[in-house]
Amino acid sequence: MVRCLEEMRTLRTEMRTMLEESKLQYVEVDDDNYEEIIVDEND
């Protein structure tokens, strides 16, 4: 049980890292939507 929770936490961290990396790339590619992205994060 504990090991399963640790694996899920690791997966979640990896997913968050991937999302942040893709978000950074998206911001670099499309600066016009940067403000919209910030608004979405605050929700």
C-alpha positions in Angstrom: 0.0 0.0 0.0 2.7 2.5 1.0 4.8 1.6 -2.0 1.7 2.2 -4.3 1.2 5.6 -2.8 4.9 6.5 -3.3 4.7 5.3 -7.0 1.6 7.5 -7.5 3.3 10.5 -6.0 6.3 9.9 -8.3 4.1 9.7 -11.3 2.2 12.8 -10.3 5.5 14.7 -10.0 6.7 13.5 -13.4 3.4 14.5 -15.0 3.6 18.0 -13.4 7.2 18.3 -14.7 6.1 17.3 -18.2 3.2 19.8 -18.1 5.4 22.6 -16.9 8.0 21.9 -19.6 5.3 21.8 -22.3 3.8 25.0 -20.9 7.1 26.8 -21.1 7.5 25.7 -24.7 4.0 26.8 -25.4 4.7 30.2 -23.9 7.9 30.5 -26.0 6.1 29.6 -29.2 3.0 31.8 -28.6 3.5 34.9 -26.6 0.1 36.2 -27.4 -1.6 33.6 -25.2 0.8 34.1 -22.3 -1.7 36.3 -20.3 -4.5 33.7 -20.8 -2.2 31.0 -19.5 -1.6 32.9 -16.3 -5.3 33.5 -15.8 -6.0 29.8 -16.2 -3.4 28.9 -13.6 -5.1 31.2 -11.0 -8.4 29.3 -11.3 
